[in-house]
Amino acid sequence: MIKVTLMKKVLEGNEDAAEANRQRMKDARIFSVDMMSSPGSGKTTILERTLDALVADLNIAVVQGDVYTTRDAERVEARGARAVQINTEGACHLDATVVGEALGDLDLSDTDILFVENVGNLICPAGFELGTDQRVMVLGVTEGSDKPEKYPAMFRRCSVVLVNKIDLLPVLGMDLADFTDAIRSVNPEIEILPVSALTGEGMEAWYQWLKDGLIARREE
């Protein structure tokens, strides 16, 4: 009973902080995305290619979550984004409080799109809202089509899944329909965007989704 009570308090505190982050970014007219995945899905590579496509026209910032190192933050900074690194030093997810602190290190008045690249994990990040407009899951085809059924909470709490590394489907002898069917079995309403961060296939649809989100935010 004590553990349940403590967890409830942690989640309630996180929800309050998430709502504060949400309002803060809404006031600044920022479109924000929490990007989640398992390690090795290609999440940072997708961000790099996204920055290459959009950073000339839009001001983009990234809150980078990793257990240790600043390597991914350095990668996105090299592509022209402003980055704030959060090292969790063992924690398996970001929470709204630390993201709120990171927002204080950014000029929100000069930001159009903000990405939060969460810690690579298919369990913990799903339970902690950060206050972003959308939550996006990256699933590499190399991970197998059984992941949605094994980790349903992650897929149920996202609005979009980027099925990455589709260039490898012929090599793996796998069918894209297997992935889409598995995802829709746990979340029939989710939007699925098959992409290859390596070749660029399908990425235009992702860029347009981001632009549409920003337009909607500015029209509010």
KOLDO-788848 format. One record per residue (C-alpha): x, y, z; residue in three letters. Coordinates in Angstrom, 1 decimal. Each point is the difference from the previous one (the first is absolute). Layout:
px X py Y pz Z resn ALA
...
% end
This chain:
px 0.0 py 0.0 pz 0.0 resn MET
px 2.8 py 2.4 pz 0.7 resn ILE
px 1.5 py -0.5 pz -3.4 resn LYS
px -3.3 py 0.6 pz -1.7 resn VAL
px -0.5 py 3.2 pz 1.9 resn THR
px 3.4 py 1.3 pz -0.8 resn LEU
px -0.4 py -0.8 pz -3.7 resn MET
px -3.3 py 1.8 pz 0.0 resn LYS
px 1.6 py 3.1 pz 1.4 resn LYS
px 2.8 py -0.2 pz -2.5 resn VAL
px -2.4 py -0.2 pz -2.9 resn LEU
px -2.2 py 2.8 pz 1.3 resn GLU
px 3.0 py 2.2 pz 0.3 resn GLY
px 1.1 py -0.9 pz -3.5 resn ASN
px -3.5 py 0.8 pz -1.4 resn GLU
px 0.1 py 3.5 pz 1.6 resn ASP
px 3.5 py 0.7 pz -1.5 resn ALA
px -1.1 py -1.4 pz -3.4 resn ALA
px -3.0 py 2.4 pz 0.0 resn GLU
px 2.3 py 2.9 pz 0.8 resn ALA
px 2.4 py -1.0 pz -2.8 resn ASN
px -3.0 py -0.3 pz -2.4 resn ARG
px -1.3 py 3.4 pz 0.8 resn GLN
px 3.5 py 1.6 pz -0.2 resn ARG
px 0.6 py -1.4 pz -3.5 resn MET
px -3.6 py 0.9 pz -1.2 resn LYS
px 0.6 py 3.6 pz 1.1 resn ASP
px 3.2 py 0.0 pz -2.0 resn ALA
px -1.9 py -1.5 pz -3.0 resn ARG
px 2.4 py -3.0 pz -0.1 resn ILE
px -1.0 py -3.3 pz -1.5 resn PHE
px 1.7 py -2.7 pz 2.2 resn SER
px 0.5 py -3.7 pz -0.4 resn VAL
px 1.1 py -2.7 pz 2.5 resn ASP
px 1.9 py -2.6 pz -2.1 resn MET
px 0.3 py -3.5 pz 1.6 resn MET
px 1.4 py -3.3 pz -1.0 resn SER
px 2.3 py -2.8 pz 1.0 resn SER
px 3.7 py 0.4 pz -0.4 resn PRO
px 1.2 py -0.4 pz -3.6 resn GLY
px -3.2 py 0.8 pz -1.7 resn SER
px 1.6 py 2.9 pz -1.9 resn GLY
px -1.7 py 2.7 pz 1.9 resn LYS
px 3.0 py 2.4 pz 0.0 resn THR
px 0.6 py -0.7 pz -3.7 resn THR
px -3.6 py 0.9 pz -0.8 resn ILE
px 0.6 py 3.3 pz 1.9 resn LEU
px 3.2 py 0.7 pz -1.9 resn GLU
px -1.8 py -0.5 pz -3.4 resn ARG
px -3.0 py 2.1 pz 1.3 resn THR
px 2.4 py 2.8 pz 0.9 resn LEU
px 1.7 py -0.2 pz -3.4 resn ASP
px -3.4 py 0.5 pz -1.6 resn ALA
px -1.6 py 2.7 pz 2.2 resn LEU
px 2.7 py 1.9 pz 1.9 resn VAL
px 0.5 py 2.5 pz -2.8 resn ALA
px -3.6 py 1.2 pz 0.3 resn ASP
px -0.9 py -0.7 pz 3.6 resn LEU
px 1.6 py 0.6 pz 3.4 resn ASN
px 0.3 py -3.5 pz 1.6 resn ILE
px 1.1 py -0.9 pz 3.5 resn ALA
px 0.6 py -3.4 pz 1.5 resn VAL
px -0.1 py -1.1 pz 3.6 resn VAL
px 2.3 py -3.1 pz 0.0 resn GLN
px -0.6 py -2.7 pz 2.5 resn GLY
px 2.7 py -2.7 pz 0.6 resn ASP
px 1.2 py -2.0 pz 2.9 resn VAL
px 3.6 py 1.2 pz -0.6 resn TYR
px 2.1 py 1.9 pz -2.6 resn THR
px -0.8 py 3.0 pz -2.1 resn THR
px 0.5 py -1.8 pz -3.4 resn ARG
px -3.5 py 0.3 pz -1.3 resn ASP
px -0.3 py 3.7 pz 1.0 resn ALA
px 3.3 py 0.7 pz -1.9 resn GLU
px -1.4 py -1.8 pz -3.0 resn ARG
px -3.2 py 2.2 pz -0.2 resn VAL
px 2.0 py 3.2 pz 0.8 resn GLU
px 2.2 py -0.8 pz -3.0 resn ALA
px -3.2 py 0.0 pz -2.1 resn ARG
px -0.9 py 3.6 pz 1.1 resn GLY
px -2.3 py -0.7 pz 2.9 resn ALA
px 0.3 py 1.5 pz 3.5 resn ARG
px 0.4 py -2.8 pz 2.5 resn ALA
px -0.3 py -0.4 pz 3.7 resn VAL
px 1.4 py -3.3 pz 1.4 resn GLN
px -1.6 py -1.8 pz 2.9 resn ILE
px 1.9 py -2.9 pz 1.5 resn ASN
px -2.2 py -2.2 pz 2.2 resn THR
px 3.0 py -1.9 pz 1.4 resn GLU
px -1.9 py -3.3 pz 0.3 resn GLY
px -3.7 py 1.1 pz -0.2 resn ALA
px -1.8 py -1.7 pz -2.9 resn CYS
px -2.1 py 3.0 pz -1.1 resn HIS
px -0.4 py 3.8 pz 0.0 resn LEU
px -2.6 py 1.7 pz 2.2 resn ASP
px -1.8 py 3.3 pz -0.4 resn ALA
px 1.9 py 1.7 pz 2.7 resn THR
px 3.4 py -0.5 pz -1.6 resn VAL
px -1.4 py 0.9 pz -3.4 resn VAL
px -1.4 py 3.2 pz 1.6 resn GLY
px 3.5 py 0.9 pz 1.3 resn GLU
px 1.4 py -0.6 pz -3.5 resn ALA
px -2.5 py 2.3 pz -1.5 resn LEU
px 1.4 py 2.7 pz 2.2 resn GLY
px 3.3 py -0.4 pz -1.9 resn ASP
px -1.6 py 0.7 pz -3.4 resn LEU
px -1.3 py 3.2 pz -1.6 resn ASP
px -3.6 py -1.1 pz -0.5 resn LEU
px -0.9 py 3.2 pz -1.7 resn SER
px 2.4 py -1.0 pz -2.8 resn ASP
px -1.1 py -3.6 pz -0.4 resn THR
px -2.5 py -1.5 pz -2.5 resn ASP
px 0.3 py -3.7 pz 0.7 resn ILE
px 1.3 py -1.7 pz 3.1 resn LEU
px 0.9 py -3.7 pz 0.1 resn PHE
px 0.6 py -1.9 pz 3.2 resn VAL
px 2.0 py -3.1 pz -0.8 resn GLU
px -0.8 py -2.2 pz 2.9 resn ASN
px 2.1 py -2.7 pz 1.5 resn VAL
px 0.0 py -3.2 pz -2.1 resn GLY
px -2.4 py -2.3 pz 1.8 resn ASN
px -3.3 py -1.6 pz -0.9 resn LEU
px -1.5 py 0.0 pz 3.6 resn ILE
px 0.8 py 3.0 pz 2.3 resn CYS
px -0.4 py 3.0 pz -2.4 resn PRO
px -3.6 py -1.0 pz -0.8 resn ALA
px -1.2 py 0.7 pz 3.5 resn GLY
px 1.4 py 3.6 pz 0.3 resn PHE
px -1.6 py 2.8 pz -2.0 resn GLU
px 2.4 py 2.8 pz -0.7 resn LEU
px -2.5 py 2.6 pz -1.1 resn GLY
px 0.7 py -0.3 pz -3.8 resn THR
px -2.7 py 0.4 pz -2.6 resn ASP
px 0.6 py -3.5 pz -1.4 resn GLN
px 1.7 py -3.2 pz 0.9 resn ARG
px 1.8 py -1.9 pz -2.9 resn VAL
px 1.3 py -3.5 pz 0.1 resn MET
px 2.9 py -1.2 pz -2.2 resn VAL
px 0.0 py -3.7 pz -0.7 resn LEU
px 2.8 py -1.5 pz -2.1 resn GLY
px -1.0 py -3.0 pz -2.2 resn VAL
px 3.0 py -1.8 pz 1.4 resn THR
px -1.7 py -0.1 pz 3.4 resn GLU
px -2.8 py -2.3 pz -1.2 resn GLY
px -3.7 py 0.4 pz -0.4 resn SER
px -0.7 py -1.5 pz 3.5 resn ASP
px 1.0 py 3.2 pz 1.9 resn LYS
px -3.5 py 1.7 pz 0.0 resn PRO
px -1.5 py -3.0 pz 1.7 resn GLU
px 2.9 py -0.4 pz 2.5 resn LYS
px 0.0 py 3.8 pz 0.8 resn TYR
px -3.6 py 1.2 pz -0.7 resn PRO
px 0.1 py 3.0 pz 2.3 resn ALA
px 2.6 py 1.7 pz -2.1 resn MET
px -2.0 py -0.4 pz -3.2 resn PHE
px -3.3 py 0.9 pz 1.6 resn ARG
px 1.3 py 3.3 pz 1.2 resn ARG
px 1.5 py 1.2 pz -3.2 resn CYS
px -1.8 py 1.7 pz -2.9 resn SER
px 2.6 py -1.0 pz -2.7 resn VAL
px 2.3 py -2.9 pz -0.5 resn VAL
px 3.0 py 0.4 pz -2.4 resn LEU
px 0.8 py -3.5 pz -1.3 resn VAL
px 3.7 py 0.5 pz -0.7 resn ASN
px 2.6 py -1.9 pz -2.0 resn LYS
px -2.5 py -1.2 pz -2.7 resn ILE
px 2.9 py -0.2 pz -2.4 resn ASP
px 1.0 py -3.1 pz 1.9 resn LEU
px -3.3 py -1.8 pz -0.5 resn LEU
px 1.1 py -2.0 pz -3.1 resn PRO
px 3.2 py -1.1 pz 1.8 resn VAL
px -2.0 py -1.1 pz 3.1 resn LEU
px -2.6 py -1.7 pz -2.1 resn GLY
px -2.8 py 1.8 pz 1.9 resn MET
px -3.3 py 1.5 pz -1.1 resn ASP
px -0.8 py 3.6 pz 1.0 resn LEU
px -3.6 py -1.1 pz 0.4 resn ALA
px 1.1 py -2.1 pz 3.0 resn ASP
px 1.1 py 3.1 pz 1.8 resn PHE
px -3.0 py 2.1 pz -0.8 resn THR
px -2.4 py -2.8 pz 1.0 resn ASP
px 1.9 py -0.5 pz 3.3 resn ALA
px -0.1 py 3.7 pz 0.8 resn ILE
px -3.7 py 0.5 pz -0.9 resn ARG
px -0.8 py -3.1 pz 2.1 resn SER
px 0.8 py 2.1 pz 3.1 resn VAL
px -0.9 py 3.5 pz -1.3 resn ASN
px -2.4 py 0.0 pz -3.0 resn PRO
px 0.1 py 3.8 pz -0.2 resn GLU
px 3.7 py 0.6 pz -0.1 resn ILE
px 1.6 py 1.5 pz -3.1 resn GLU
px 2.8 py -2.2 pz -1.5 resn ILE
px 2.7 py 1.5 pz -2.2 resn LEU
px 2.5 py -2.5 pz -1.6 resn PRO
px 3.3 py 1.7 pz -0.4 resn VAL
px 3.7 py -0.6 pz -0.6 resn SER
px 2.3 py 2.5 pz 1.7 resn ALA
px 2.8 py -1.4 pz -2.1 resn LEU
px -1.4 py 0.4 pz -3.4 resn THR
px -2.6 py 2.7 pz 0.7 resn GLY
px -2.9 py -2.1 pz -1.2 resn GLU
px -3.3 py 1.1 pz 1.6 resn GLY
px 1.5 py 2.9 pz 1.9 resn MET
px -1.9 py 2.7 pz -1.9 resn GLU
px -3.2 py -1.2 pz 1.6 resn ALA
px 1.7 py 0.4 pz 3.4 resn TRP
px 1.2 py 3.5 pz -0.8 resn TYR
px -3.5 py 1.0 pz -1.2 resn GLN
px -1.5 py -1.4 pz 3.3 resn TRP
px 2.3 py 2.3 pz 1.9 resn LEU
px -0.8 py 3.0 pz -2.1 resn LYS
px -3.7 py -0.6 pz 0.3 resn ASP
px 0.4 py -0.2 pz 3.8 resn GLY
px 1.8 py 3.3 pz 0.1 resn LEU
px -2.6 py 1.7 pz -2.3 resn ILE
px -2.8 py -1.3 pz 2.4 resn ALA
px 1.9 py 1.4 pz 3.0 resn ARG
px 0.4 py 3.4 pz -1.6 resn ARG
px -3.7 py 0.1 pz -1.0 resn GLU
px -1.2 py -0.6 pz 3.6 resn GLU
% end
